[in-house]
């Protein structure tokens, strides 16, 4: 029986040692899981940051295009205003000539 008891004691000690090893590894496993989760979050953040940077570049390009179109519109509006002023001046001049011709008769 001593031999059986010795084997049983050894098996019990081995079980306790394995349980102690498992208990000491649990915090390490938990820490690894936490780090993996944070790593995934960082990857997601990097992907979001890249997506947002792309969207920002698109918006900047759109903004520059709109500024360019606004400058073209402003130039065209100025030219149109000058042309209208010229036409109005010509109409007033012709009307003034007609008034002086009609008034002298």
Backbone bond lengths (Angstrom), bond angles and torsions (degrees), N, CA, C in turn:
res aa  C-N    CA-C-N  psi(-1)  N-CA   C-N-CA  omega(-1)  CA-C   N-CA-C  phi
1 X - - - 1.438 - - 1.514 112.38 -
2 X 1.255 115.54 -27.77 1.439 118.67 179.10 1.519 110.37 -61.89
3 X 1.323 115.61 -38.07 1.451 119.69 179.01 1.541 110.15 -66.14
4 X 1.324 118.30 -43.43 1.458 123.07 178.83 1.523 109.84 -65.86
5 X 1.306 115.97 -41.14 1.464 120.45 179.58 1.531 109.72 -64.94
6 X 1.310 117.35 -40.31 1.452 121.17 -179.88 1.534 110.36 -64.00
7 X 1.335 116.38 -42.64 1.458 119.84 177.85 1.518 110.00 -65.30
8 X 1.326 116.36 -42.59 1.474 120.01 179.19 1.530 110.23 -63.69
9 X 1.329 116.85 -42.61 1.467 120.16 177.89 1.539 110.55 -62.54
10 X 1.306 116.58 -42.50 1.462 120.89 179.53 1.531 109.73 -63.34
11 X 1.323 116.72 -42.60 1.467 120.81 179.03 1.532 109.86 -64.00
12 X 1.327 116.76 -41.35 1.472 120.09 177.82 1.532 111.36 -63.65
13 X 1.324 115.90 -42.78 1.466 119.80 178.73 1.538 110.17 -63.51
14 X 1.336 114.66 -40.64 1.460 119.05 178.05 1.527 110.59 -62.96
15 X 1.310 118.10 -42.81 1.462 122.30 177.77 1.527 110.74 -61.51
16 X 1.338 116.26 -43.95 1.472 120.03 178.61 1.535 110.43 -64.07
17 X 1.323 116.97 -41.79 1.466 121.20 179.45 1.524 110.15 -63.48
18 X 1.326 116.65 -42.23 1.472 120.05 177.62 1.521 111.28 -64.47
19 X 1.324 116.08 -40.69 1.468 120.32 178.76 1.530 110.02 -64.82
20 X 1.347 117.26 -42.17 1.468 121.22 177.44 1.526 110.72 -63.37
21 X 1.337 116.27 -41.03 1.457 120.43 177.94 1.524 110.31 -62.75
22 X 1.331 115.47 -45.08 1.470 119.76 178.35 1.522 110.77 -60.58
23 X 1.322 116.91 -44.93 1.474 120.72 179.67 1.532 111.61 -63.55
24 X 1.323 116.87 -36.01 1.462 118.65 179.92 1.527 111.30 -76.76
25 X 1.331 117.85 -24.55 1.464 120.74 179.01 1.535 112.72 -84.15
26 X 1.324 117.59 -22.66 1.472 120.85 -178.38 1.529 112.86 -54.84
27 X 1.334 120.50 -47.35 1.469 119.09 177.81 1.533 112.22 -61.47
28 X 1.337 116.01 -35.95 1.456 119.69 178.50 1.527 110.76 -66.16
29 X 1.310 117.15 -43.16 1.463 121.64 177.91 1.528 109.95 -63.61
30 X 1.332 116.58 -42.59 1.463 120.11 177.61 1.524 110.83 -61.49
31 X 1.327 116.38 -41.31 1.467 120.95 -179.70 1.528 110.01 -65.12
32 X 1.326 116.73 -41.90 1.472 121.00 178.27 1.524 109.81 -62.17
33 X 1.335 117.07 -43.91 1.465 120.18 178.27 1.523 111.28 -60.72
34 X 1.330 116.11 -41.95 1.464 120.58 178.64 1.529 110.61 -63.36
35 X 1.325 116.44 -43.58 1.463 119.83 179.19 1.519 111.50 -65.17
36 X 1.325 117.76 -38.62 1.462 120.45 177.07 1.525 110.95 -64.09
37 X 1.335 116.04 -40.50 1.460 120.30 178.14 1.535 110.08 -63.45
38 X 1.333 116.39 -44.02 1.469 119.72 178.93 1.521 110.63 -65.18
39 X 1.312 117.03 -36.69 1.456 120.78 177.35 1.527 110.61 -62.27
40 X 1.328 116.35 -42.39 1.465 120.49 176.65 1.525 110.93 -62.68
41 X 1.330 115.78 -40.88 1.463 119.92 178.87 1.528 110.92 -63.42
42 X 1.331 116.34 -40.37 1.467 120.56 178.98 1.526 109.69 -64.79
43 X 1.339 116.70 -42.48 1.468 119.71 178.24 1.521 110.17 -61.56
44 X 1.335 116.75 -42.42 1.463 120.18 178.11 1.525 110.87 -64.44
45 X 1.329 116.09 -40.31 1.469 119.71 178.40 1.514 110.81 -64.29
46 X 1.338 116.21 -40.85 1.464 119.73 178.44 1.524 110.40 -63.37
47 X 1.328 116.57 -41.32 1.469 120.23 178.93 1.531 109.81 -64.72
48 X 1.340 116.73 -42.77 1.473 120.31 177.69 1.520 110.73 -62.87
49 X 1.328 115.96 -42.13 1.465 120.36 -179.39 1.531 109.93 -62.79
50 X 1.329 116.69 -42.22 1.464 120.29 179.06 1.527 110.78 -65.04
51 X 1.333 116.34 -41.45 1.468 120.45 178.38 1.525 110.38 -62.95
52 X 1.335 116.13 -45.84 1.464 120.03 -179.84 1.535 111.49 -64.99
53 X 1.326 116.93 -37.28 1.469 119.89 177.30 1.529 109.75 -63.31
54 X 1.324 116.75 -40.59 1.462 120.26 177.30 1.515 111.64 -63.24
55 X 1.336 115.96 -44.05 1.462 119.82 178.51 1.524 110.85 -63.49
56 X 1.328 116.22 -39.47 1.465 120.18 179.13 1.530 110.47 -63.94
57 X 1.334 116.07 -42.30 1.471 119.11 177.35 1.525 111.03 -61.01
58 X 1.335 116.28 -41.80 1.472 119.87 177.36 1.519 111.02 -60.72
59 X 1.335 116.44 -45.30 1.463 120.60 -179.53 1.529 111.57 -64.34
60 X 1.333 116.76 -38.76 1.463 119.74 177.70 1.522 110.06 -63.29
61 X 1.318 115.97 -43.43 1.464 120.25 178.95 1.522 110.63 -62.28
62 X 1.325 115.50 -44.13 1.472 120.59 178.17 1.529 109.99 -61.66
63 X 1.327 116.05 -42.92 1.463 121.24 -179.82 1.535 110.15 -61.62
64 X 1.325 116.49 -44.94 1.468 120.35 179.25 1.525 110.84 -63.18
65 X 1.334 115.78 -39.21 1.460 119.64 178.09 1.526 110.42 -63.94
66 X 1.328 116.49 -43.05 1.468 120.42 179.01 1.530 111.05 -65.00
67 X 1.335 117.02 -39.20 1.463 119.83 177.74 1.523 110.30 -63.05
68 X 1.318 115.45 -39.54 1.465 119.81 178.95 1.527 110.07 -64.79
69 X 1.339 115.89 -44.72 1.467 119.28 178.38 1.523 111.08 -64.47
70 X 1.322 117.25 -37.33 1.460 120.86 178.83 1.526 109.80 -64.00
71 X 1.322 116.58 -41.06 1.470 119.76 178.67 1.530 110.07 -63.84
72 X 1.334 116.90 -41.26 1.466 120.49 177.53 1.523 110.50 -63.01
73 X 1.327 116.43 -42.73 1.465 120.99 -179.86 1.528 110.18 -64.20
74 X 1.320 116.69 -43.15 1.459 120.94 179.77 1.526 110.22 -61.86
75 X 1.330 116.50 -42.77 1.461 120.37 178.14 1.526 110.20 -63.11
76 X 1.323 117.14 -45.92 1.462 121.68 179.97 1.529 110.68 -63.22
77 X 1.332 116.40 -40.62 1.467 120.02 178.72 1.532 110.04 -62.87
78 X 1.320 116.88 -40.69 1.467 120.32 178.02 1.517 111.59 -63.66
79 X 1.329 116.08 -43.90 1.468 119.80 178.35 1.525 110.85 -63.29
80 X 1.335 115.96 -41.88 1.466 120.31 179.71 1.523 110.38 -63.69
81 X 1.316 117.43 -41.35 1.465 121.59 178.92 1.524 109.95 -62.36
82 X 1.330 116.78 -42.35 1.466 119.81 178.40 1.528 110.90 -63.19
83 X 1.339 116.11 -42.59 1.468 119.53 178.86 1.524 110.82 -63.49
84 X 1.343 117.51 -41.97 1.469 120.80 177.91 1.523 110.91 -63.32
85 X 1.328 116.85 -41.52 1.470 119.87 178.03 1.529 110.23 -60.97
86 X 1.337 116.00 -41.12 1.476 119.87 178.70 1.526 110.32 -63.68
87 X 1.339 117.46 -45.37 1.470 121.54 -179.98 1.517 110.17 -63.30
88 X 1.330 117.20 -44.44 1.476 120.68 -179.86 1.528 109.63 -62.75
89 X 1.313 116.91 -43.15 1.473 119.79 178.67 1.517 110.50 -61.67
90 X 1.328 117.14 -42.22 1.471 121.27 179.31 1.522 110.60 -64.36
91 X 1.344 116.95 -43.28 1.469 120.36 178.85 1.522 109.58 -62.61
92 X 1.320 117.67 -45.14 1.467 120.85 179.00 1.530 110.98 -62.88
93 X 1.332 117.10 -38.40 1.456 119.92 178.61 1.521 110.56 -64.59
94 X 1.364 115.74 -44.17 1.467 119.10 179.98 1.520 109.61 -65.62
95 X 1.309 117.59 -43.43 1.464 120.61 177.92 1.522 111.06 -61.69
96 X 1.312 115.82 -37.32 1.470 119.50 178.40 1.513 110.47 -66.55
97 X 1.339 117.32 -39.74 1.464 121.07 177.89 1.500 110.32 -65.11
98 X 1.351 117.77 -41.78 1.458 121.90 179.80 1.521 110.10 -64.53
99 X 1.312 117.85 -37.87 1.445 121.01 -178.48 1.532 110.32 -67.99
100 X 1.327 115.67 -39.72 1.474 117.20 -179.11 1.544 111.07 -73.43
101 X 1.321 118.58 -31.02 1.467 121.26 176.37 1.530 110.38 -70.86
102 X 1.322 116.96 -43.47 1.457 120.65 -179.15 1.517 111.78 -71.34
103 X 1.295 117.34 -32.16 1.459 119.94 -177.58 1.516 111.66 -76.65
104 X 1.327 118.93 -23.85 1.460 121.48 -178.86 1.506 112.70 -83.99
105 X 1.307 120.43 -10.76 1.464 122.11 -175.00 1.440 112.17 -86.85
